Amino acid sequence: MTGRSEAIVPPTPPFGWTRLRRAAHRRTDGAWLADAWPRSRVLVVDRDTALVSDDGLVLVDPDKAPDGERIFLGEDDEETPYFAVLAPLPELPGTRAVTIREIGHELNDLESALLVTAIALANWHRRHRYSPHDGKPTAMAEAGWARTGDDGRLVWPRTDPAVIVLVHDGRSGEGGRCLLGHNVAWTSPAWQRRYSCFAGFIEAGESAESAVVREVAEEAGITVDHLRYLGSQAWPYPGSLMLGFTARADPDRPVRVDATEISEARWFTRTEIRDVLTGDRDDFGLPMGASIAHFLITEWVAGRA
């Protein structure tokens, strides 16, 4: 597996750049889709899992794909078409089932786009079997990019915007600090000592910047300023777009967490964070490598945020 394109400057979050051409004009062209299927590469998705091997994301030939609903994902630079099939994963030697959380940061630009798009659409179809207009059953339409009822009314996928912010004290050097929190929902053994950035959904009538200020105030009880946008990441759990920011706060102000969401929040120095990233200490954990939270933290440690 290869990382993201080295030509991208500045660095982008995982899944932040792609060589996948979505080719939306093909979605309603039945003749083209029928011709494209036999020459395509197919990603099999079962809920939020797919197969990987030591060589990367497993794509199968169309004649070896299981039966299931098909979604046209797009084309690459060589105009090779890609489809997803929603079905139980086949048993193939040398492969294993994984989620984006486990493997996303190890996939290349094309693979990550295929997997994120397929899982996001799979999640949406699973949750929208009935029309919001009349409650009647719907069927897949437009090559998997819409659903329709008997009356022909179409429903399209929606993305929920959310903000995520790395709060820091504005100081450079190893003594600079960032504020991270532990979510009350993180009760599994692997997450019990994990700290991450503050995040939340953008509310109706609210800008992304206002959401950053509100979320930090609600979850940590402090005021932030000097907001800076660093990048975005599609996160298909179930269908979010994470907008990544950094913001500055005064570390001398008391932190008052919202105990219904955050069990603890504390300031960490760059040295402490760097030591966890390099494996030199393990008394607390950080977000998984596939997350935009990990990207924000590592950008701050490197002095770019």
C-alpha positions as CSV (number, residue, x, y, z in Angstrom):
1,M,0.0,0.0,0.0
2,T,1.2,3.5,-0.7
3,G,0.5,6.8,1.0
4,R,-1.1,9.9,-0.3
5,S,0.3,11.6,-3.3
6,E,3.6,13.4,-2.5
7,A,2.6,16.2,-4.9
8,I,0.0,17.4,-2.5
9,V,1.2,20.5,-0.6
10,P,0.4,21.3,2.1
11,P,-0.4,17.9,3.7
12,T,-4.0,16.9,3.6
13,P,-6.0,14.7,6.0
14,P,-6.5,11.0,5.2
15,F,-9.0,10.7,2.3
16,G,-8.5,14.4,1.6
17,W,-7.3,13.9,-1.9
18,T,-8.3,11.5,-4.6
19,R,-7.6,10.3,-8.2
20,L,-11.1,8.9,-8.5
21,R,-13.3,10.7,-11.1
22,R,-16.9,10.4,-10.0
23,A,-18.2,10.9,-13.6
24,A,-21.7,11.8,-12.4
25,H,-23.0,12.1,-15.9
26,R,-22.6,8.3,-16.3
27,R,-25.0,7.5,-13.5
28,T,-28.1,7.8,-15.6
29,D,-26.6,6.3,-18.8
30,G,-27.9,2.7,-18.7
31,A,-26.2,1.7,-21.9
32,W,-22.8,3.0,-20.8
33,L,-23.2,1.4,-17.3
34,A,-24.0,-2.0,-18.9
35,D,-21.0,-1.7,-21.2
36,A,-18.7,-0.6,-18.3
37,W,-19.5,-3.4,-16.0
38,P,-17.7,-6.2,-17.8
39,R,-14.5,-4.2,-18.0
40,S,-14.7,-2.8,-14.5
41,R,-13.0,-3.5,-11.2
42,V,-15.3,-4.3,-8.3
43,L,-15.1,-3.6,-4.6
44,V,-17.3,-5.8,-2.4
45,V,-18.6,-4.1,0.7
46,D,-20.5,-5.7,3.6
47,R,-21.9,-2.9,5.8
48,D,-18.7,-1.1,6.8
49,T,-16.1,-3.8,5.9
50,A,-14.1,-4.7,2.8
51,L,-11.2,-7.0,2.0
52,V,-7.6,-6.1,1.9
53,S,-4.4,-8.1,1.2
54,D,-0.7,-7.3,1.6
55,D,-1.0,-5.5,-1.8
56,G,-3.8,-3.2,-0.8
57,L,-7.6,-3.0,-1.3
58,V,-9.0,-6.1,-2.9
59,L,-10.8,-5.5,-6.1
60,V,-12.3,-8.4,-8.0
61,D,-13.3,-9.0,-11.6
62,P,-17.0,-8.6,-12.4
63,D,-17.5,-12.3,-13.2
64,K,-16.1,-13.2,-9.7
65,A,-18.2,-10.6,-7.9
66,P,-21.1,-11.9,-5.7
67,D,-24.7,-11.0,-6.4
68,G,-25.8,-7.8,-4.8
69,E,-26.8,-4.2,-5.3
70,R,-24.4,-2.4,-7.6
71,I,-23.1,1.2,-7.2
72,F,-21.0,3.0,-9.8
73,L,-18.2,4.7,-8.0
74,G,-16.4,6.4,-10.8
75,E,-13.3,6.1,-13.1
76,D,-9.6,6.5,-12.7
77,D,-7.2,8.5,-14.8
78,E,-7.1,5.6,-17.3
79,E,-10.9,5.6,-17.5
80,T,-11.2,2.2,-15.8
81,P,-14.7,2.0,-14.3
82,Y,-15.1,1.0,-10.6
83,F,-18.2,-0.4,-9.0
84,A,-19.1,-1.5,-5.5
85,V,-21.3,-4.5,-4.8
86,L,-23.2,-4.6,-1.5
87,A,-22.9,-8.3,-0.5
88,P,-21.3,-10.6,2.1
89,L,-17.5,-10.6,1.6
90,P,-16.2,-13.6,-0.4
91,E,-13.6,-15.9,1.1
92,L,-10.4,-15.3,-0.7
93,P,-6.9,-16.6,0.3
94,G,-4.6,-14.1,1.7
95,T,-7.2,-11.5,2.5
96,R,-8.8,-10.1,5.6
97,A,-11.9,-8.0,6.4
98,V,-11.2,-4.5,7.7
99,T,-12.9,-1.2,8.3
100,I,-11.8,2.3,7.4
101,R,-10.8,2.9,10.9
102,E,-8.2,0.0,10.7
103,I,-6.8,0.6,7.3
104,G,-7.7,4.0,5.9
105,H,-4.4,5.6,6.6
106,E,-2.5,2.9,4.7
107,L,-4.5,3.1,1.5
108,N,-3.5,5.1,-1.5
109,D,-5.5,8.0,-2.9
110,L,-7.6,5.9,-5.2
111,E,-8.2,3.0,-2.8
112,S,-9.3,5.3,0.1
113,A,-11.7,7.1,-2.1
114,L,-13.3,3.9,-3.4
115,L,-13.7,2.5,0.1
116,V,-15.0,5.7,1.8
117,T,-17.5,6.4,-1.0
118,A,-18.7,2.8,-1.1
119,I,-19.2,2.6,2.7
120,A,-20.9,6.0,2.8
121,L,-23.4,5.0,0.1
122,A,-23.9,1.6,1.7
123,N,-24.8,3.2,5.0
124,W,-27.1,5.7,3.3
125,H,-29.0,3.0,1.4
126,R,-29.4,0.8,4.5
127,R,-30.9,3.8,6.4
128,H,-33.2,5.0,3.6
129,R,-35.3,2.0,2.5
130,Y,-38.5,4.1,2.8
131,S,-39.4,7.5,1.3
132,P,-39.4,10.5,3.5
133,H,-42.3,11.8,1.4
134,D,-44.8,9.1,2.0
135,G,-43.1,6.3,4.0
136,K,-43.4,3.8,1.1
137,P,-40.5,1.5,0.1
138,T,-37.8,2.9,-2.2
139,A,-35.4,1.3,-4.7
140,M,-31.9,2.1,-5.7
141,A,-31.7,4.5,-8.7
142,E,-29.0,6.5,-10.7
143,A,-26.4,3.7,-10.3
144,G,-26.6,3.8,-6.5
145,W,-26.6,7.6,-6.1
146,A,-30.3,8.0,-5.4
147,R,-33.4,6.1,-4.4
148,T,-36.9,6.3,-5.9
149,G,-40.4,5.4,-4.9
150,D,-43.3,4.2,-7.1
151,D,-44.2,7.8,-7.8
152,G,-40.8,8.5,-9.3
153,R,-39.8,11.0,-6.6
154,L,-36.0,10.8,-6.0
155,V,-34.1,11.0,-2.8
156,W,-30.4,11.7,-2.8
157,P,-27.7,11.1,-0.1
158,R,-27.1,14.0,2.3
159,T,-23.8,14.8,4.1
160,D,-23.8,16.1,7.7
161,P,-21.2,18.7,8.3
162,A,-19.3,18.6,11.5
163,V,-16.3,20.5,13.0
164,I,-13.3,19.1,14.8
165,V,-10.7,21.3,16.4
166,L,-7.2,21.0,17.9
167,V,-7.0,23.6,20.7
168,H,-3.5,24.9,21.4
169,D,-1.9,27.6,23.5
170,G,-0.1,29.4,20.6
171,R,3.4,28.6,21.8
172,S,6.1,27.1,19.6
173,G,8.7,24.6,20.7
174,E,8.4,21.5,22.9
175,G,6.8,23.4,25.7
176,G,3.8,24.4,23.6
177,R,0.6,22.7,24.7
178,C,-2.6,21.4,23.3
179,L,-5.9,20.5,24.9
180,L,-7.4,17.1,24.4
181,G,-10.4,15.4,25.9
182,H,-11.6,11.8,26.7
183,N,-15.2,11.0,25.6
184,V,-17.4,9.3,28.0
185,A,-18.5,6.8,25.3
186,W,-14.9,5.5,25.0
187,T,-15.3,2.6,27.4
188,S,-13.6,-0.3,25.5
189,P,-10.2,-1.3,26.8
190,A,-8.4,0.0,23.7
191,W,-10.0,3.5,24.1
192,Q,-10.0,3.9,27.9
193,R,-6.9,6.1,28.0
194,R,-7.4,7.8,24.6
195,Y,-7.5,11.6,24.2
196,S,-8.6,13.4,21.1
197,C,-9.8,16.7,19.6
198,F,-13.1,18.3,20.4
199,A,-15.8,17.8,17.7
200,G,-19.5,18.2,17.0
201,F,-22.1,18.7,14.3
202,I,-22.9,22.1,12.9
203,E,-26.4,23.2,13.9
204,A,-29.0,24.8,11.7
205,G,-28.2,28.3,10.8
206,E,-24.7,28.1,12.2
207,S,-21.3,28.6,10.4
208,A,-18.4,26.2,10.8
209,E,-16.5,28.8,12.8
210,S,-19.3,29.5,15.2
211,A,-19.7,25.8,15.7
212,V,-16.0,25.5,16.7
213,V,-16.3,28.2,19.3
214,R,-19.6,26.7,20.6
215,E,-18.4,23.1,20.8
216,V,-15.2,24.0,22.7
217,A,-17.2,26.2,25.1
218,E,-19.8,23.5,25.7
219,E,-17.4,20.5,26.1
220,A,-14.4,22.2,27.8
221,G,-15.8,25.4,29.2
222,I,-13.2,27.7,27.6
223,T,-13.1,30.4,24.9
224,V,-11.1,30.0,21.7
225,D,-9.9,32.5,19.1
226,H,-7.4,32.6,16.1
227,L,-9.3,29.8,14.3
228,R,-7.5,28.3,11.3
229,Y,-9.0,25.8,8.8
230,L,-6.6,22.9,7.9
231,G,-8.7,20.5,5.7
232,S,-11.6,18.2,5.6
233,Q,-12.3,14.5,5.7
234,A,-15.3,12.4,4.6
235,W,-16.2,10.1,7.5
236,P,-18.9,7.6,6.6
237,Y,-20.2,6.9,10.1
238,P,-22.8,7.3,9.0
239,G,-22.3,10.2,6.5
240,S,-20.3,13.1,7.9
241,L,-17.9,15.6,6.5
242,M,-15.4,16.6,9.1
243,L,-14.0,20.2,8.8
244,G,-10.7,20.4,10.6
245,F,-9.6,23.5,12.5
246,T,-7.0,24.6,15.0
247,A,-7.8,27.3,17.6
248,R,-6.0,29.1,20.4
249,A,-7.0,29.2,24.0
250,D,-5.4,30.4,27.3
251,P,-4.1,27.4,29.3
252,D,-4.4,29.3,32.5
253,R,-8.1,29.4,32.3
254,P,-9.9,26.6,34.2
255,V,-11.2,23.7,32.1
256,R,-14.8,22.8,33.0
257,V,-15.9,19.7,31.0
258,D,-19.5,18.8,30.1
259,A,-19.6,15.5,32.1
260,T,-22.4,14.1,29.8
261,E,-19.9,14.1,26.9
262,I,-16.4,14.5,28.2
263,S,-15.1,12.6,31.2
264,E,-11.7,14.5,31.3
265,A,-9.8,17.2,29.4
266,R,-6.2,18.1,30.0
267,W,-3.3,20.0,28.4
268,F,-0.4,18.1,26.9
269,T,3.0,19.4,25.8
270,R,4.4,18.7,22.4
271,T,7.0,16.5,24.0
272,E,4.3,14.3,25.6
273,I,2.4,14.0,22.4
274,R,5.5,13.3,20.3
275,D,6.6,10.6,22.7
276,V,3.3,8.8,22.3
277,L,3.5,9.1,18.5
278,T,7.0,7.6,18.5
279,G,6.1,4.9,21.0
280,D,8.4,6.2,23.8
281,R,5.5,6.4,26.2
282,D,2.1,4.6,26.5
283,D,0.4,6.0,29.6
284,F,-2.2,7.6,27.3
285,G,-3.4,7.1,23.7
286,L,-4.1,9.2,20.7
287,P,-6.6,8.9,17.8
288,M,-6.2,6.3,15.1
289,G,-4.0,7.2,12.1
290,A,-7.0,7.2,9.7
291,S,-8.7,10.0,11.5
292,I,-8.6,13.7,10.8
293,A,-8.0,14.2,14.6
294,H,-4.7,12.4,14.2
295,F,-3.8,14.6,11.3
296,L,-4.6,17.8,13.3
297,I,-2.4,16.6,16.2
298,T,0.5,15.6,14.0
299,E,0.4,18.9,12.1
300,W,0.5,20.7,15.4
301,V,3.4,18.6,16.7
302,A,5.3,19.3,13.4
303,G,4.8,23.1,13.9
304,R,2.6,23.5,10.8
305,A,-0.6,24.2,12.8
